Amino acid sequence: MNRIPALATNLFPVWVLACGALALAHPAWFTWFSGGFITWGLAVIMLGMGITLTVDDFTRVLKTPRAVGIGFAAHYAIMPFLGWSIAHLLKLETPFAVGLILVSCCPSGTASNVVNYIARSNVALSVLITMCSTMGAIVMTPLLTKWLAGQYVPVDALGLFLSTLQIVLAPVVIGVALNRFAPRFVKFVLPVSPLVSVLAITLICASIIGADADKFEQSGGVLVLAVFLLHTGGFFLGYFSSRLLRCDELTSRTISIEVGMQNSGLGAALAKAHFTSMPLAALPCAISATFHSVIGSLLAGLWRLRPVKPAKDPA
């Protein structure tokens, strides 16, 4: 019974890509999912992450501090730098530049755990890095966005902080509490929880693309290039930076995926809530979800065909 939801979840790049294309052709099919629906959809995604976590998961960070620390630092050093650099290099319009920088300052996407599973990387490490970057986003996302996007438009760092606190921390804490005090309920919903999260992020991205379909057709080329460079650079630099720091192959693959994949839904929700004067700021976030899903899945498929060989016993 659980195979069908699992298969549907693993096909998430197909759903995001297909619904994004449909949103361009028939915007009304998806634009109803807007406003409060986006916030609630993201809350469902974060709650789905929370119910997979236990208090022990947080203490496990202390057992592998180096790998988790490298993944966390690489994510928040590489992606924001790339977002800011690409926005300047391509001379993006202000809304697109702000949106690209905002999504580059977001934490790792929860879909990175699925992609690491497909790639046969270190899934446990992936979950820990995603968890740490998500909790760190409460502070890092507002500060980095204020610093890098402040030259384009005034950024309410306190407002971003409070929104991130509500959207990220509250659902995760509730999820951890449910895992602790209602294990039977969690066991019942866990098989379909990842699929629900995939559907939520698909609807969020498709609704934003549909709402700005006309503008996308006019400026889509440079925007697609910008997002492509952002995520391709993230995967590439995430891998080689960890190799330079002498991480093993499996750890480097895991960190690469964690760096290259963003929580685009969070970026979209924050853009809608705090950049109301420039609604197009959410568009790079929606396109980001499509690109990191597709590129990440292709990379996972490649690495799955080239599994890491276990180290030989020196004896």
C-alpha positions as CSV (number, residue, x, y, z in Angstrom):
1,M,0.0,0.0,0.0
2,N,2.9,2.3,0.7
3,R,4.5,1.8,-2.6
4,I,2.1,4.0,-4.6
5,P,2.6,7.1,-2.3
6,A,6.4,6.5,-2.4
7,L,6.5,6.3,-6.2
8,A,4.3,9.4,-6.5
9,T,6.7,11.2,-4.1
10,N,9.8,10.3,-6.0
11,L,8.2,11.7,-9.2
12,F,8.0,15.2,-7.6
13,P,10.1,16.8,-10.3
14,V,7.6,15.6,-12.9
15,W,4.7,17.1,-11.0
16,V,6.4,20.4,-10.5
17,L,7.5,20.7,-14.1
18,A,4.2,19.5,-15.6
19,C,2.0,21.8,-13.4
20,G,4.3,24.7,-14.0
21,A,3.8,24.2,-17.8
22,L,0.1,23.9,-17.3
23,A,0.0,27.0,-15.2
24,L,1.5,29.0,-18.2
25,A,-1.2,27.6,-20.5
26,H,-4.2,27.7,-18.1
27,P,-3.4,30.0,-15.2
28,A,-6.9,29.8,-13.8
29,W,-6.4,26.1,-13.0
30,F,-3.9,27.1,-10.2
31,T,-4.3,30.8,-9.3
32,W,-7.0,29.9,-6.8
33,F,-4.2,28.6,-4.6
34,S,-3.0,32.0,-3.4
35,G,-2.9,34.2,-0.4
36,G,-3.5,32.3,2.8
37,F,-3.4,29.0,0.9
38,I,0.3,29.5,0.3
39,T,1.1,30.1,3.9
40,W,-1.0,27.1,5.1
41,G,0.6,25.0,2.3
42,L,4.0,25.8,3.5
43,A,3.0,25.1,7.1
44,V,1.8,21.6,6.0
45,I,5.2,21.0,4.4
46,M,7.1,22.1,7.5
47,L,4.8,20.0,9.7
48,G,5.5,17.0,7.5
49,M,9.2,17.5,8.2
50,G,8.6,18.0,11.9
51,I,6.8,14.7,12.4
52,T,9.8,12.8,11.1
53,L,12.1,14.3,13.8
54,T,12.6,13.4,17.4
55,V,14.5,15.1,20.2
56,D,17.3,12.5,19.6
57,D,17.8,13.9,16.1
58,F,18.8,17.2,17.5
59,T,21.3,15.6,19.9
60,R,22.7,13.5,17.0
61,V,24.1,16.8,15.5
62,L,26.7,16.7,18.4
63,K,27.9,13.3,17.2
64,T,28.7,14.5,13.6
65,P,29.5,18.2,14.1
66,R,32.0,18.5,11.4
67,A,30.0,17.2,8.5
68,V,26.8,19.0,9.6
69,G,28.7,22.2,10.3
70,I,30.3,22.1,6.8
71,G,26.9,21.5,5.2
72,F,25.3,24.4,7.1
73,A,28.2,26.8,6.5
74,A,28.4,25.9,2.8
75,H,24.7,26.4,2.3
76,Y,24.5,29.9,3.7
77,A,27.9,31.0,2.3
78,I,27.6,29.7,-1.3
79,M,23.9,30.2,-2.2
80,P,23.4,33.8,-1.0
81,F,26.7,34.8,-2.7
82,L,25.6,33.1,-5.9
83,G,22.2,34.8,-5.8
84,W,23.6,38.2,-5.3
85,S,26.4,37.7,-7.9
86,I,24.0,36.4,-10.6
87,A,21.5,39.2,-10.0
88,H,24.3,41.7,-10.6
89,L,25.9,39.9,-13.5
90,L,22.7,39.5,-15.5
91,K,21.4,43.0,-14.4
92,L,18.0,41.6,-13.4
93,E,15.0,43.8,-12.9
94,T,14.6,44.8,-9.3
95,P,11.7,42.4,-8.5
96,F,13.5,39.5,-10.1
97,A,16.8,40.4,-8.3
98,V,15.1,40.6,-4.9
99,G,13.3,37.3,-5.5
100,L,16.5,35.5,-6.6
101,I,18.4,36.8,-3.6
102,L,15.6,35.9,-1.2
103,V,15.3,32.3,-2.4
104,S,19.1,32.0,-2.3
105,C,19.0,33.0,1.4
106,C,16.5,30.3,2.3
107,P,17.4,27.0,3.9
108,S,17.8,23.6,2.3
109,G,14.6,22.2,0.8
110,T,12.9,19.2,2.4
111,A,12.9,17.5,-1.0
112,S,16.7,17.2,-0.7
113,N,16.2,14.3,1.7
114,V,14.3,12.4,-1.1
115,V,16.9,13.3,-3.7
116,N,19.7,12.1,-1.4
117,Y,17.8,8.8,-0.9
118,I,17.5,8.4,-4.6
119,A,21.2,9.2,-5.0
120,R,22.1,6.6,-2.3
121,S,23.9,9.3,-0.4
122,N,24.0,9.7,3.4
123,V,20.3,10.3,4.1
124,A,20.8,10.6,7.9
125,L,23.3,13.4,7.3
126,S,20.9,15.0,4.8
127,V,18.1,15.1,7.4
128,L,20.4,16.7,10.0
129,I,21.7,19.4,7.6
130,T,18.2,20.2,6.4
131,M,17.0,20.4,10.0
132,C,19.9,22.7,11.1
133,S,19.6,24.9,8.1
134,T,15.8,25.2,8.6
135,M,16.2,26.2,12.2
136,G,19.0,28.5,11.3
137,A,16.8,30.2,8.7
138,I,14.9,31.9,11.5
139,V,18.0,34.2,11.8
140,M,20.0,33.6,8.7
141,T,17.3,34.3,6.1
142,P,16.2,37.7,7.4
143,L,19.8,38.9,8.0
144,L,21.2,37.8,4.7
145,T,18.2,39.1,2.7
146,K,18.5,42.4,4.5
147,W,22.2,42.6,3.7
148,L,22.2,41.5,0.1
149,A,18.8,42.7,-1.1
150,G,18.7,45.9,0.9
151,Q,20.4,47.9,-1.9
152,Y,17.4,47.1,-4.2
153,V,14.5,47.7,-1.8
154,P,14.0,48.4,1.9
155,V,13.9,45.0,3.7
156,D,12.0,44.6,7.0
157,A,14.4,42.2,8.7
158,L,12.3,42.0,11.8
159,G,9.1,41.2,9.8
160,L,11.0,38.5,7.9
161,F,12.3,37.1,11.2
162,L,8.8,37.0,12.7
163,S,7.3,35.4,9.6
164,T,10.0,32.8,9.4
165,L,9.5,32.1,13.1
166,Q,5.8,31.4,12.5
167,I,6.1,29.5,9.2
168,V,9.2,27.4,10.1
169,L,9.5,27.0,13.9
170,A,5.9,26.6,15.0
171,P,5.0,23.7,12.5
172,V,8.3,21.9,13.2
173,V,7.9,22.1,17.0
174,I,4.3,20.9,16.7
175,G,5.5,18.0,14.5
176,V,8.2,17.0,16.9
177,A,5.6,17.1,19.8
178,L,3.2,14.9,17.8
179,N,6.0,12.4,17.2
180,R,6.7,12.3,20.9
181,F,3.2,12.3,22.3
182,A,1.0,10.9,19.5
183,P,3.2,8.2,17.9
184,R,0.2,6.2,16.6
185,F,-1.2,9.2,14.7
186,V,2.3,9.9,13.3
187,K,2.7,6.3,12.2
188,F,-0.7,6.5,10.5
189,V,0.0,9.7,8.5
190,L,3.7,9.2,7.8
191,P,3.4,7.1,4.7
192,V,1.4,9.8,2.9
193,S,3.0,12.9,4.5
194,P,5.8,13.3,1.9
195,L,3.3,13.1,-1.0
196,V,1.1,15.7,0.7
197,S,4.2,18.0,0.9
198,V,5.0,17.4,-2.8
199,L,1.5,18.3,-3.7
200,A,1.6,21.5,-1.6
201,I,4.9,22.7,-3.1
202,T,3.6,21.9,-6.6
203,L,0.4,24.0,-6.0
204,I,2.4,26.9,-4.5
205,C,4.8,27.1,-7.4
206,A,2.1,26.6,-10.1
207,S,-0.1,29.3,-8.6
208,I,2.7,31.8,-8.6
209,I,3.7,31.0,-12.2
210,G,0.1,31.1,-13.3
211,A,-0.5,34.5,-11.7
212,D,2.5,36.0,-13.5
213,A,2.3,34.0,-16.7
214,D,2.3,37.1,-18.9
215,K,5.4,38.5,-17.3
216,F,7.1,35.2,-17.4
217,E,6.6,35.0,-21.2
218,Q,8.2,38.4,-21.6
219,S,11.2,38.0,-19.3
220,G,11.3,34.3,-18.8
221,G,14.6,33.7,-20.7
222,V,16.9,35.7,-18.5
223,L,15.0,34.6,-15.3
224,V,15.3,30.9,-16.3
225,L,19.0,31.4,-16.9
226,A,19.5,33.1,-13.6
227,V,17.8,30.3,-11.6
228,F,19.6,27.7,-13.6
229,L,23.0,29.2,-12.8
230,L,22.0,29.6,-9.1
231,H,21.2,25.9,-8.6
232,T,23.9,24.5,-11.0
233,G,26.5,26.6,-9.2
234,G,25.1,25.5,-5.8
235,F,25.4,21.8,-6.6
236,F,28.9,22.2,-8.1
237,L,30.4,24.4,-5.4
238,G,28.7,22.4,-2.6
239,Y,30.5,19.3,-3.8
240,F,33.9,20.7,-4.5
241,S,34.0,22.9,-1.4
242,S,33.4,19.8,0.8
243,R,36.0,17.8,-1.1
244,L,38.5,20.6,-0.5
245,L,37.7,20.3,3.2
246,R,38.6,16.6,3.0
247,C,35.1,15.2,3.3
248,D,34.7,11.7,1.8
249,E,32.8,11.1,-1.4
250,L,29.5,10.1,0.1
251,T,29.5,13.1,2.5
252,S,30.4,15.5,-0.4
253,R,27.5,14.2,-2.5
254,T,25.1,14.7,0.4
255,I,26.4,18.2,1.0
256,S,26.2,19.1,-2.7
257,I,22.5,18.2,-2.8
258,E,21.8,20.1,0.5
259,V,23.5,23.2,-0.9
260,G,21.9,23.1,-4.3
261,M,18.3,22.6,-3.2
262,Q,16.4,25.5,-1.6
263,N,13.2,25.8,0.4
264,S,11.6,27.7,-2.5
265,G,8.2,27.5,-0.9
266,L,9.4,29.5,2.1
267,G,10.9,32.1,-0.3
268,A,7.6,32.4,-2.1
269,A,5.6,32.8,1.1
270,L,8.0,35.5,2.4
271,A,8.0,37.3,-1.0
272,K,4.2,37.4,-1.0
273,A,4.0,38.6,2.6
274,H,6.8,41.2,2.7
275,F,7.3,42.5,-0.9
276,T,3.7,43.3,-1.8
277,S,4.8,46.3,-3.8
278,M,6.6,43.9,-6.2
279,P,4.5,40.8,-6.6
280,L,7.0,39.5,-9.3
281,A,9.5,38.9,-6.5
282,A,7.9,35.5,-5.9
283,L,8.4,34.3,-9.4
284,P,12.0,33.4,-9.1
285,C,11.1,31.3,-6.1
286,A,8.5,29.3,-8.0
287,I,10.9,28.7,-10.9
288,S,13.6,27.7,-8.4
289,A,11.4,24.9,-7.1
290,T,11.2,23.4,-10.7
291,F,14.9,23.8,-11.4
292,H,16.4,22.4,-8.2
293,S,14.0,19.5,-8.4
294,V,14.9,18.6,-12.0
295,I,18.7,19.2,-11.7
296,G,18.8,17.4,-8.3
297,S,16.9,14.4,-9.6
298,L,19.2,14.2,-12.7
299,L,22.3,14.4,-10.5
300,A,20.8,11.7,-8.1
301,G,20.2,9.4,-11.1
302,L,23.8,9.9,-12.2
303,W,25.2,9.2,-8.8
304,R,22.9,6.2,-8.3
305,L,24.5,4.6,-11.3
306,R,27.9,5.3,-9.8
307,P,27.6,4.2,-6.2
308,V,30.4,4.9,-3.7
309,K,32.5,1.8,-3.2
310,P,33.0,0.9,0.5
311,A,36.5,1.5,1.8
312,K,38.7,-1.6,1.8
313,D,39.8,-3.0,5.1
314,P,43.5,-2.0,5.6
315,A,44.2,-5.4,7.2
